[in-house]
Structures are given as C-alpha cells and as structure tokens.
Amino acid sequence: MKRQVALLVNGEEYDVEIEPNRLLLHALREDIGLTGTKEGCSIGVCGACSVIVDGRLVSSCLTLAVACERKPITTIEGLAADGKLHPLQQAFLEYGGLQCGICTPGQIIAAKALLDENPRPSEEEVREWMSGNLCRCTGYYKIFEAVMAVVNNKITGEYLASRKRQEAKIQSLDVYKAESKTT
C-alpha cells in the first residue's frame, strides 16, 4: 500500500506517494526526476548512488525513501548555487576528475561529505574516505587531485569561462549528397 512521504531534497519539499519498500535512489530518479544520482552496483559497494541524508553519506540504493522523510537530502543537483558550480564540481572539471560520468556524482557527493566533516583532511584521509567510491575510467589520480585542489584552494574557477561557445553544425545526409554531386 502506497504512502504519502515528504522528502526534503536540495532545500525543496517533494510530496511523493510511494510504496514503503521504495529505495531512495528510485524515488529521487523516477518520482522526483533528479537523475544526477546514478545506479551502479545496486548493492551499496560502488558509491555511484551516494547522497547526503541528514549530514551523513549514504548509498541511496540501500536506503528506504520512507526512512528519509523530512530529513534534508543533498544530491549532485543541489550543489551548484546561483548559477555557479560548487568548488568540487569546478575542481573535477579543471583537474579532469571525470570521464564517463557514471561515478562522478557519487564521487563529488562523497568528497563533499568528507569536507563537511573535515575541511582540511590530509592526503591519506582523502584516499581512505574516497576508497568507498569505485571508478572504471579515471584511475583515481585525477579524482584525488581534484579533491586535494579544493582542500588546498587551488581552483581557478575559469574552466567554464575560458571555453568558447561552440554550436553543433549537423548537416543531413542530403546536404552531403548534394555537395558530392556538384564537385
């Protein structure tokens, strides 16, 4: 039997009607429409689905949504403010701490939880904390480098500003065929 639950996500209240066994991951993605949190392993070991609930880092693939009623939940969508990226998001861009993007939201949320708890962690503390988040693409060095850039205040904040605006120029096959006939 479904039940009405108030979820406080990124500072906004969402009233959702869900089954008592609905996982927070699915409530966020399917019921609320916040698809930044990714499903990886579905057994709580990869960290891709990491969110912060009531100040604690949790695997949303193991957490029941009803257990989060009226508790503040932070997802990757809640980090940027006033059109400006969170320093961790900026650092991941500047230092190349992402590739395919599946683990990236969980990596950034995990790093945020660490920095909320300890704003000046040592390199060893960052490595230990981030060991709960798996990545198949980056080799971890760039992720670690991005987190340490925030710790050491070495973010320029110019990554997005320095990129030129690019527009895609896609032509239909008919255009290509017409060009090849005239040449």
C-alpha positions as CSV (number, residue, x, y, z in Angstrom):
1,M,0.0,0.0,0.0
2,K,1.4,3.4,-1.0
3,R,2.0,6.1,1.4
4,Q,2.5,9.9,1.2
5,V,6.1,10.9,2.1
6,A,7.6,14.4,2.3
7,L,11.2,14.3,1.0
8,L,13.3,17.4,1.6
9,V,15.7,17.3,-1.4
10,N,18.2,20.1,-2.1
11,G,16.1,22.5,0.0
12,E,12.8,21.8,-1.7
13,E,10.0,19.7,-0.3
14,Y,8.6,16.9,-2.5
15,D,5.4,15.1,-1.6
16,V,5.6,11.7,-3.2
17,E,3.3,8.7,-3.0
18,I,5.4,5.6,-2.7
19,E,5.5,2.0,-1.6
20,P,7.1,1.5,1.9
21,N,9.9,-0.5,0.2
22,R,10.8,2.2,-2.4
23,L,14.5,2.9,-2.4
24,L,15.7,6.5,-2.1
25,L,17.6,6.1,-5.4
26,H,14.4,5.3,-7.3
27,A,12.3,7.9,-5.5
28,L,14.9,10.6,-6.5
29,R,15.3,9.5,-10.1
30,E,11.8,8.3,-11.0
31,D,9.4,10.0,-8.7
32,I,11.1,13.4,-8.3
33,G,13.0,13.5,-11.6
34,L,16.5,14.2,-10.3
35,T,18.6,11.8,-12.4
36,G,22.1,13.0,-11.4
37,T,22.3,10.3,-8.8
38,K,23.3,7.1,-10.7
39,E,22.7,3.5,-10.1
40,G,25.8,1.4,-10.3
41,C,26.1,-1.9,-8.4
42,S,22.7,-1.9,-6.6
43,I,24.3,-3.5,-3.6
44,G,25.9,-0.4,-1.9
45,V,29.6,-1.0,-2.7
46,C,30.4,1.3,-5.7
47,G,29.3,4.7,-4.4
48,A,27.7,5.9,-7.6
49,C,24.4,6.5,-5.8
50,S,25.9,8.4,-2.9
51,V,23.8,11.2,-1.4
52,I,23.9,13.1,1.9
53,V,21.0,12.4,4.2
54,D,20.8,14.5,7.4
55,G,24.5,15.2,7.2
56,R,25.6,11.6,6.6
57,L,26.8,10.0,3.4
58,V,24.5,7.1,2.4
59,S,24.1,4.7,-0.5
60,S,20.7,5.6,-1.9
61,C,20.4,2.1,-3.5
62,L,20.2,0.6,0.1
63,T,18.2,3.4,1.8
64,L,14.5,3.3,2.0
65,A,12.9,6.6,1.0
66,V,10.4,6.5,3.8
67,A,13.3,6.4,6.3
68,C,14.3,9.8,4.9
69,E,11.0,11.6,5.5
70,R,11.6,15.2,6.4
71,K,15.4,14.8,6.6
72,P,17.5,17.0,4.5
73,I,18.8,15.2,1.4
74,T,21.6,16.6,-0.8
75,T,22.1,15.3,-4.3
76,I,24.5,16.4,-7.0
77,E,21.8,18.8,-8.4
78,G,21.8,20.6,-5.1
79,L,25.5,21.6,-5.0
80,A,25.6,24.4,-7.6
81,A,24.1,27.7,-6.4
82,D,23.2,30.9,-8.2
83,G,24.5,29.7,-11.5
84,K,27.9,28.9,-10.0
85,L,29.4,25.4,-9.7
86,H,30.3,24.1,-6.3
87,P,34.1,24.1,-5.8
88,L,34.2,20.3,-6.0
89,Q,32.3,20.4,-9.3
90,Q,34.7,23.1,-10.6
91,A,37.7,21.1,-9.5
92,F,36.5,17.9,-11.2
93,L,36.3,19.9,-14.4
94,E,39.6,21.7,-14.0
95,Y,41.6,18.6,-12.9
96,G,39.9,16.1,-15.2
97,G,38.4,14.1,-12.4
98,L,35.7,12.6,-14.6
99,Q,35.4,10.6,-17.8
100,C,32.3,8.6,-18.5
101,G,30.3,10.3,-15.7
102,I,28.6,7.4,-14.1
103,C,30.6,7.6,-10.8
104,T,31.2,11.3,-10.9
105,P,28.1,12.5,-9.0
106,G,28.8,9.9,-6.2
107,Q,32.5,10.9,-6.1
108,I,31.6,14.6,-5.8
109,I,29.0,14.0,-3.1
110,A,31.4,11.7,-1.2
111,A,34.1,14.4,-1.3
112,K,31.6,17.0,-0.1
113,A,30.6,14.8,2.8
114,L,34.2,14.5,3.8
115,L,34.9,18.2,3.5
116,D,31.7,19.0,5.5
117,E,33.1,16.7,8.3
118,N,36.8,17.7,7.9
119,P,37.5,20.8,5.8
120,R,41.3,20.2,5.9
121,P,41.9,16.4,5.5
122,S,45.3,15.0,4.9
123,E,46.0,13.2,1.6
124,E,45.8,9.9,3.4
125,E,42.4,10.8,4.9
126,V,41.1,11.8,1.4
127,R,42.3,8.5,-0.1
128,E,40.7,6.5,2.8
129,W,37.4,8.3,2.5
130,M,37.2,8.1,-1.2
131,S,38.1,4.4,-1.3
132,G,34.3,3.7,-1.0
133,N,33.7,5.1,-4.5
134,L,34.7,2.9,-7.5
135,C,35.6,4.2,-10.9
136,R,36.5,2.2,-14.0
137,C,37.8,5.1,-16.1
138,T,40.0,7.6,-14.4
139,G,42.5,5.6,-12.5
140,Y,41.6,7.7,-9.4
141,Y,44.6,10.0,-9.6
142,K,42.6,12.9,-11.2
143,I,39.7,12.4,-8.7
144,F,42.2,12.6,-5.8
145,E,43.9,15.6,-7.4
146,A,40.5,17.4,-7.8
147,V,39.6,16.9,-4.1
148,M,43.0,18.0,-3.0
149,A,42.7,21.1,-5.2
150,V,39.6,22.1,-3.2
151,V,41.4,21.3,0.1
152,N,44.4,23.4,-0.9
153,N,42.3,26.2,-2.5
154,K,43.8,25.7,-5.9
155,I,40.8,26.1,-8.2
156,T,40.8,28.9,-10.7
157,G,37.1,28.9,-11.4
158,E,37.9,29.8,-15.0
159,Y,37.3,26.5,-16.7
160,L,33.8,27.3,-18.0
161,A,34.5,30.9,-18.6
162,S,37.5,30.1,-20.8
163,R,35.7,27.6,-23.0
164,K,34.5,29.1,-26.2
165,R,30.8,28.8,-27.0
166,Q,30.5,26.1,-29.7
167,E,27.5,25.3,-31.7
168,A,27.0,22.0,-33.4
169,K,26.8,22.1,-37.1
170,I,24.9,19.0,-38.2
171,Q,24.0,18.5,-41.8
172,S,21.6,16.0,-43.1
173,L,22.8,13.3,-45.5
174,D,21.0,15.0,-48.3
175,V,23.3,18.0,-48.0
176,Y,26.4,15.8,-48.2
177,K,25.0,14.1,-51.2
178,A,24.2,17.4,-52.9
179,E,27.7,18.6,-52.2
180,S,29.3,15.5,-53.6
181,K,27.3,15.7,-56.8
182,T,28.4,19.2,-57.5
183,T,32.1,18.5,-57.1
